[in-house]
């Protein structure tokens, strides 16, 4: 269970650390409120978790739009008409 929990936390924090923190904070508050019988803490936790999920969704939406609209830049020319450079050999092999 501990290994599974660590993998879940890593997956949440890797993409968006701020929204992941808010999401985990809200889920933790909701669990404490639900298990402890405190409805106010449960409702605040669910509200915070919902806020973290919405933040993550909106940030992912912005990234996908940015990737789709980014133009491709070519740094090298498409083809070269020059002759290729000669192979370099050590000087001692050239004289023999």
N, C-alpha and C positions, 0 to 999 in steps of 0.2 A: 504494500500500500504506500509506503514511504517513497519508493522509487517512482511509482506512478504519479504521486503528488508532485515530486520534483520535476518530472518531465512536463507535467501540465503547467507548472509555474514558469518553466523555461520557455515553453511555447507561447504563453501569454505575454511575457515580458519581451521576447525577442523582437516582435514586430513593432509594437507601439508601447513603450514603457509607461507613459503617463496614463493612457486609457486602461492599460492592464492593471496598474496600481489601483485606479479608481474602481475597476470592476472587482478585483479581489477584495478590496476594502468593503465594498457593498455586500458581497457574498458572505464575508466573514461576519459583518454586523447582522445580516439576516439569519445566519446560522446561530449566532449567540442569542439573538432575540427569539428565534423559534424554539430553541431547546430550553431556554430559560423562562419561557412563558411571558416575555415582555413584548407586547404587540407593537409598542411605539418603536422600539429598536428594530424589530422585524420590518416594519413599514419603512423606516428610514433606510435600512440596509437594502431593501428591495428597490427603493427609489434611487439610491446611489449606484447600485448594480445596473439598473436600467440606464442611468446617465452614462456610465462607463461603456456599456454596450453600444449606445447611440454614438458616442464619441468615436469608438473604434470603427463603426460602420461608415461614418462620414469621412474619417481619415483614409480608410481603404478606398472609398469612392473617389476621393480627390487624387490619390496616387494612380488609380487606373486611368483616370482622365488625362493626367499628366503624361503617362507613358504612351497613351494612344495619340496624343497631339504632338509629341516630340518628333522633329524631323531628323532624318538620317544625314550625318555629315561624313563625307569621304575625305580622308586625310591624304590618301595616296592617289596619284593619277590613275585613270582606268587602264592604261597600257603604256609600255615604254618602247620606243623605236630605237633606242641606243643599243649598241652591242654589249653583251655581258662582259663583266670584268674578267681578266685572266686569272687563273688559279695561282695562288701564292705558294711557292716552294722554297725550302731553305736554300741558302747560297751554296752549300757544299754539294748538294745534289745537282745543281745546274752545271757545274764545271765538269762533271764526269760524263 
